[in-house]
Amino acid sequence: MSSTLGEKIRKFRKERGYTLDKLAELTDSSKSYIWELENKTPPRPSAGKITKIAKVLGTTIEYLMDEGHSIAKEDASDKSFYRKYRNMDSKTKEKFRRMVELWDEDG
């Protein structure tokens, strides 16, 4: 079963507890633009806006635009996290590595 761009945005938005207004605010968009992405067929997203939306929702553009489910939601979330991680300074990265090591000791 394929999911449309709008269905994916709506699902991520609701999972994070965002209203249309809140997602619009976080992505420098209008509420009506977010509504159109979620409800119009076919949506006509701008590259800049869809990039901001994917970042705020913690996923990738590729996942949002993929209607054939060739990209798993978890893989997209991981890629989004790794991109954020790569841009962190070395002190922050070291803190993350230490936290992961502590979690690993508990398991």
C-alpha positions as YAML, in Angstrom:
chain: A
units: angstrom
residues:
- id: 1
  name: MET
  ca: [0.00, 0.00, 0.00]
- id: 2
  name: SER
  ca: [1.44, 3.37, -0.94]
- id: 3
  name: SER
  ca: [1.12, 6.57, 1.05]
- id: 4
  name: THR
  ca: [0.93, 9.98, -0.49]
- id: 5
  name: LEU
  ca: [3.04, 12.94, 0.51]
- id: 6
  name: GLY
  ca: [0.03, 14.48, 2.25]
- id: 7
  name: GLU
  ca: [-0.75, 11.34, 4.24]
- id: 8
  name: LYS
  ca: [2.85, 11.13, 5.43]
- id: 9
  name: ILE
  ca: [3.01, 14.78, 6.44]
- id: 10
  name: ARG
  ca: [-0.30, 14.50, 8.31]
- id: 11
  name: LYS
  ca: [0.83, 11.32, 10.10]
- id: 12
  name: PHE
  ca: [4.19, 12.78, 11.19]
- id: 13
  name: ARG
  ca: [2.52, 16.05, 12.20]
- id: 14
  name: LYS
  ca: [-0.03, 14.28, 14.39]
- id: 15
  name: GLU
  ca: [2.60, 11.94, 15.90]
- id: 16
  name: ARG
  ca: [4.46, 15.03, 17.08]
- id: 17
  name: GLY
  ca: [1.29, 16.68, 18.33]
- id: 18
  name: TYR
  ca: [1.57, 19.59, 15.90]
- id: 19
  name: THR
  ca: [-1.44, 21.49, 14.65]
- id: 20
  name: LEU
  ca: [-1.48, 22.82, 11.11]
- id: 21
  name: ASP
  ca: [-0.67, 26.22, 12.61]
- id: 22
  name: LYS
  ca: [2.32, 24.88, 14.57]
- id: 23
  name: LEU
  ca: [3.85, 23.04, 11.62]
- id: 24
  name: ALA
  ca: [3.33, 26.12, 9.46]
- id: 25
  name: GLU
  ca: [5.08, 28.26, 12.09]
- id: 26
  name: LEU
  ca: [8.02, 25.85, 12.43]
- id: 27
  name: THR
  ca: [8.53, 25.68, 8.66]
- id: 28
  name: ASP
  ca: [7.94, 29.35, 7.78]
- id: 29
  name: SER
  ca: [4.86, 28.32, 5.81]
- id: 30
  name: SER
  ca: [1.22, 29.29, 5.90]
- id: 31
  name: LYS
  ca: [-1.44, 27.09, 7.45]
- id: 32
  name: SER
  ca: [-3.19, 26.93, 4.08]
- id: 33
  name: TYR
  ca: [0.02, 25.73, 2.39]
- id: 34
  name: ILE
  ca: [0.39, 22.85, 4.87]
- id: 35
  name: TRP
  ca: [-3.31, 22.03, 4.48]
- id: 36
  name: GLU
  ca: [-2.92, 21.95, 0.68]
- id: 37
  name: LEU
  ca: [0.07, 19.60, 0.94]
- id: 38
  name: GLU
  ca: [-1.94, 17.27, 3.13]
- id: 39
  name: ASN
  ca: [-5.15, 17.40, 1.09]
- id: 40
  name: LYS
  ca: [-4.57, 18.34, -2.56]
- id: 41
  name: THR
  ca: [-3.96, 15.70, -5.20]
- id: 42
  name: PRO
  ca: [-1.38, 15.97, -6.57]
- id: 43
  name: PRO
  ca: [0.36, 18.38, -4.19]
- id: 44
  name: ARG
  ca: [2.77, 20.90, -5.62]
- id: 45
  name: PRO
  ca: [5.45, 21.36, -2.97]
- id: 46
  name: SER
  ca: [8.37, 23.72, -3.37]
- id: 47
  name: ALA
  ca: [11.77, 22.15, -2.78]
- id: 48
  name: GLY
  ca: [12.63, 24.65, -0.05]
- id: 49
  name: LYS
  ca: [9.41, 24.11, 1.87]
- id: 50
  name: ILE
  ca: [9.47, 20.33, 1.65]
- id: 51
  name: THR
  ca: [13.08, 20.41, 2.91]
- id: 52
  name: LYS
  ca: [12.03, 22.43, 5.97]
- id: 53
  name: ILE
  ca: [9.01, 20.21, 6.58]
- id: 54
  name: ALA
  ca: [11.10, 17.02, 6.42]
- id: 55
  name: LYS
  ca: [13.66, 18.48, 8.83]
- id: 56
  name: VAL
  ca: [11.03, 19.63, 11.36]
- id: 57
  name: LEU
  ca: [9.26, 16.26, 11.15]
- id: 58
  name: GLY
  ca: [12.52, 14.33, 11.62]
- id: 59
  name: THR
  ca: [12.49, 12.54, 8.29]
- id: 60
  name: THR
  ca: [13.90, 12.93, 4.79]
- id: 61
  name: ILE
  ca: [12.59, 14.48, 1.61]
- id: 62
  name: GLU
  ca: [13.13, 11.14, -0.10]
- id: 63
  name: TYR
  ca: [10.81, 9.38, 2.34]
- id: 64
  name: LEU
  ca: [8.08, 12.00, 2.07]
- id: 65
  name: MET
  ca: [8.18, 11.98, -1.73]
- id: 66
  name: ASP
  ca: [8.43, 8.15, -2.06]
- id: 67
  name: GLU
  ca: [4.95, 6.79, -2.74]
- id: 68
  name: GLY
  ca: [6.04, 3.20, -3.36]
- id: 69
  name: HIS
  ca: [7.33, 2.44, 0.15]
- id: 70
  name: SER
  ca: [10.81, 1.66, -1.13]
- id: 71
  name: ILE
  ca: [12.14, 3.67, 1.84]
- id: 72
  name: ALA
  ca: [11.19, 2.52, 5.33]
- id: 73
  name: LYS
  ca: [10.03, 5.17, 7.81]
- id: 74
  name: GLU
  ca: [12.66, 4.02, 10.32]
- id: 75
  name: ASP
  ca: [15.44, 4.30, 7.73]
- id: 76
  name: ALA
  ca: [14.34, 7.85, 6.91]
- id: 77
  name: SER
  ca: [14.27, 8.80, 10.60]
- id: 78
  name: ASP
  ca: [17.74, 7.32, 11.08]
- id: 79
  name: LYS
  ca: [19.10, 9.24, 8.08]
- id: 80
  name: SER
  ca: [17.60, 12.44, 9.44]
- id: 81
  name: PHE
  ca: [19.24, 11.82, 12.82]
- id: 82
  name: TYR
  ca: [22.62, 10.99, 11.24]
- id: 83
  name: ARG
  ca: [22.54, 14.23, 9.23]
- id: 84
  name: LYS
  ca: [21.96, 16.18, 12.44]
- id: 85
  name: TYR
  ca: [24.70, 14.19, 14.18]
- id: 86
  name: ARG
  ca: [27.23, 14.91, 11.42]
- id: 87
  name: ASN
  ca: [26.65, 18.64, 11.88]
- id: 88
  name: MET
  ca: [27.21, 18.58, 15.66]
- id: 89
  name: ASP
  ca: [30.45, 19.81, 17.16]
- id: 90
  name: SER
  ca: [32.92, 17.21, 18.42]
- id: 91
  name: LYS
  ca: [32.07, 17.76, 22.12]
- id: 92
  name: THR
  ca: [28.39, 17.07, 21.50]
- id: 93
  name: LYS
  ca: [29.19, 14.00, 19.43]
- id: 94
  name: GLU
  ca: [31.35, 12.66, 22.27]
- id: 95
  name: LYS
  ca: [28.46, 13.13, 24.73]
- id: 96
  name: PHE
  ca: [26.19, 11.11, 22.45]
- id: 97
  name: ARG
  ca: [28.74, 8.33, 22.13]
- id: 98
  name: ARG
  ca: [29.11, 8.14, 25.92]
- id: 99
  name: MET
  ca: [25.31, 8.00, 26.38]
- id: 100
  name: VAL
  ca: [25.04, 5.15, 23.87]
- id: 101
  name: GLU
  ca: [27.81, 3.26, 25.64]
- id: 102
  name: LEU
  ca: [25.96, 3.66, 28.97]
- id: 103
  name: TRP
  ca: [22.73, 2.35, 27.44]
- id: 104
  name: ASP
  ca: [24.64, -0.58, 25.94]
- id: 105
  name: GLU
  ca: [25.99, -1.52, 29.40]
- id: 106
  name: ASP
  ca: [22.41, -1.83, 30.71]
- id: 107
  name: GLY
  ca: [21.40, -4.28, 27.95]
...
